[in-house]
Amino acid sequence: MGKRTKQYKKLMRSFELLGFRQPYQLLITSDVLLDTTKLDLVSLFEKTLSTKGLKPMITQCCIRALYAKNVGPNRDQTVAAAIERAKTFERRRCGHLMDQDPLTERECMLSVVDPKGKGENKFRYVVVTQDEMLRDRLRSVVPTPLMYVRRSVMILEPMSSSSARVREREERSKFLEGIVRQPRKRKRDEDESGEEQSGSEDEDEGGEGGAGRPREVSGEEKQKKKKKQYGRKGPNPLAVKKTKKASEVDQKTGKPAPPAGEAPTEAKAKRKRRKKAGGAQGGGEGGDIERAGQAEPGPEEVAEA
């Protein structure tokens, strides 16, 4: 049972690639209702399709076929139970009236599943029927999941060859769309082509309306037509080193920094006190101290003396 459930899940995922969406719409014929009167039909559908919230539907022609079997001496409890169950399902209006154009149950199902006769299940119905001829006809309608009951077991048929070909074609097209992309023009080429087209239009307008005179171009159009200039740009502001501001107090020396705009002045050299060799010459120690305080005479002063 687990293996079959996995197979049915994988099969319904393949049908979902072709447009099926949950909750699925189940189109049921009268023979299925007659064969499953003692079974819980809705729970069988949910287990087979591994989902809940299904929409079982029945057409007017199928209900009419059930009422036809319950007329006269052929009345049976199974038919009455099938009718009561059919009343609980959603009614699918097929438009086949009894007075105008009565159709058989098989023809009604074909017209509802493929209304335009193009071999396409337009409304994405899951058909549940015991009629083998009807299932054989619906295998050519793409895509149509088919179900039937065998010995109180609901069986989901594998995908038909026509539906499988359509699925492979769509998967291949999606795969190619992801690989093959349209070539893109560079922005510069697009700008040049746009300028050439605009220039040719201006010439045509001037030739037709103004006897060959060029059309006047406004300032906005000139800005649009102006070609983008490619050249050297300025430095990246994030990569440029920021200038350091002079701090008021030098961190190393602890002295106040010089004011901005003034060069630092050199420290004045201190005068050294020199003593002469002879203490008696020059008038004693006092004279030596005073002379040491004075500046030494230069060579010109010595020559004059």
N, C-alpha and C positions, 0 to 999 in steps of 0.2 A: 504493500500500500504506500509506503514511504517513497519507493522508487517511482511509482506511477505519479504521485503528487509532484515530485520534482520535475518529471517530464512535462506535466501539464502546466506547471508554472513557467518553465522555459518556453513552452509553445505560446502561451498567452503573452509573454514579453515580446515574442516575435510579431504577434498580431498588433501589439501596442505600437510597434515601430511603423505600422501601416495605418495608424489613425484611431485605433480602439482606445477608449478611455473608461475608467471606472466611474460609476457603477455600470456594469455591462447590461445591455438590453437583450433579453432572451425572448425569442419569438417561438411559441410552442404550438404544436399541432394537436388535434383532438386525439389521435391514436396514442400519444404519450400519456395523456390524462387517463385514458382507459386502461393502460397497462400498469399504472402506478397509483391506483386508488388506495392501496394498503401501505404505501410508502410516504414518508415525509419528503415531498418533492423539493421544497425550497432548501432544506438542509443538504440534500444530495447535490444541488447546484452549487451551494457554497463550499462544500468539501471538494468538489471537482475543480472549481475555478480558484479555490484558496482565497476567497474574498467574501465580504458581507455587503449587504445593502444592494442586492441585485434588483433588477426591474423585470419580472416575468410578465409577458404580454401575450395576448391572443387576439386573433382577428375576428371580425364579425362572421365571416364565412365558416371558420372553424367552430364557432359556437352554434351556427345554424346546422352544421353537420351533426353535432351532438344532439340537438333537439330532434333532428330527423330520425335518429336511431331510437328515440324514446317515445315513439308514436305507435299506437295500436297495441296488439298483443305482444310486441317485442320489447316491452318495457322491462328494464332490469335495474337492480340496485346499483350495479357498477356504473351504469350510464348516469343514473341520478346523482351518484357521488361525484362523478367527473364533472357534471354540470355545476354542482354546488362549488366545486373547487375552481372551475373556470370563472365563476362570478367574482371570486376574490382577486383575480388577476386584472391588470390594467387592460382596458379595451383599446385595441388598435383599429382605428377606422380605415377600412380599405376602400370604401366608397362603392362596393359592389352590392347594389340593391337587388332584392328578390324579384321585383316586378320588371326592372329594366334589363339588366344584363347579369343573370345569375352565373357564377363561375364555380368550378369545382375547387376543392380545398387545395389541390396541388397548383392549379393556375393562380389562385389567389396569393399563395405564398411567393410564387415567382414574381408576380407583379408588385408585391410589397417590397421584397428584397432588392429587385432590380427594376425600378419603375420605368426607366427609359430604354431598357433592353441593350445597354452598352457593356454588359458583363462587369458591372461595378456595384458593390454593396454600399450604396450611398450613405445610408444611415447607420452603418456598422452594427448589424444585428448578429447575434449568436443564435443560429437556428437549431432547435431541438425537435427532431422528428424521427419516427420509426419507418417512414416511407423510403425504401432504398432507391427508387427511381427519382424521387425528389432530391435526395442527397447527391445522386449522380449528376443531376442537372446543375445543382448549386456549386459543385466543385469547380466549374468553369467561371463562376462569379467571384471576382477578386475584391477584397479578401473576405472569406466567409468561414468562420469556425462552425463545425458541425458536431452535434452531440446526439446520442441515442442511448437507450436503456437495453441492457442485456442481462437477464437473470438478476434483476434488482441491483445492478451495478451500472452507474452512469459512466459512459465512455466518451472521451473527446478524441475525435479523429485527428490524425496528423495533418499538417498543412499540405494543401494540394500543390501539384507541380506548378500550376499557373501563378498561384500566390507566392510560392517560393522564388520564382523568377522575378516577380515584381519587387520582392524584398531585397534580393541581391542587387538588382539594378539601382534601387534607391540608396543602398549602403555604398555602392561603388561611386555613385555621384557625390555623396557627402564626403567620401574619402578624397576624391579628386578636388573638390572645392577647398578642402583644407590644405592641399599641397600646391595646386596651381593657383597663382595669384596674378592679377593684372599688373603689367609693368607700370611703375610710377615714374613720372617725369620729375626732374629736379626743379626746384623752385626758380632757379635762374633761367632755365629753359622755358618754363611757363611764363615768366615775366617777359622774356624776349618775344615769345609767340604772341602774347597779348598786345605788346606794343606794335608788332607788325600788322596785326589785324586792325587795330585802331587807326594806324596810319593809312591803310588802304581804304578804310571807310571814309576818312576825312577827304581823301583825294576824290573818291567817287561823289561825295556830296558837293564838293567844290566844282567838279566838272558838270554836274547836272544843273544845279541851281544858280551858280554864280559865274557861268561862262568861263570855267577854268580857274577861278580865283580860289585860293586856299581858304578854308574856313578858319575863322578866328578862334583861338584857343584861350580859354579862361585860365586864371591863375590856379584854380583847383585841379583842372585837367593837367596842367603842366606839372604840378606836384605829383599827381598820380603816375604820369608818364616818366617822371625823372627816374633814371636808372640808379639803382642802389650802388653806392661806391664801396668797393672793397679795398681796404688799405690797412696801414699800421694803426693799431689802437693804443690807447694809453695803458699805463701799467695797472695791474690788478690792485685795487686799493687794499685788499686783504693780505697781499704779499709784500706791500711796502712797509719798511720799518718806520715806526713812529719816532718823531723827534722828542728827545728828552728835555723836559723843562728844568731850568736852573733852580735848584732849591735855595731857600733863604739861608740855611745853615749847612755847611758841608758835613756830611755824615762822618767822614774819616777824621778831620781835624777838629770839628766842633766849633769852627770859627764862622762868623757871618760871611756869606758869599758877597762878592762885589756887585754893585748894582748893574742892571742890564745896560749894555751899550758902552760901558767903560772898560778899558783893558786893565788888567791887574798891574799895579806899579811895583817896581822892584824895591826891595828893602834897601834903605840907605846903609852904606858901609860905616861901621863904627871906627872912630879914630883911636889909634893905639898910642899909648904913652911910651915914649922912648927916652931913655936916659943916656946922657953923654958920658964918655969915658972919664974925663977929668972933673972931679967935684969942685975944685977951687976955682976953675975957669968959669967965667960967666957969672960971677957974683954970688957964689954959694948955692945952697940947696934951694933957696927960694927962687933964684933966677932960673935954676934948672927946671923947676916945676912949671914956671910961667912959660919958658921956652918950649917945654914939652907940650904945653897946651896949644901953642901957636903952630901954624903950618910951616913946613920946611920951605926955605927959599928955593925958587926954581933956578935953572942954569942962567937965564938972562939977568936975573938980579945979582947973581954972583959975579958975572962979567962986569957989570956996571960998578960994583964995589971995587 
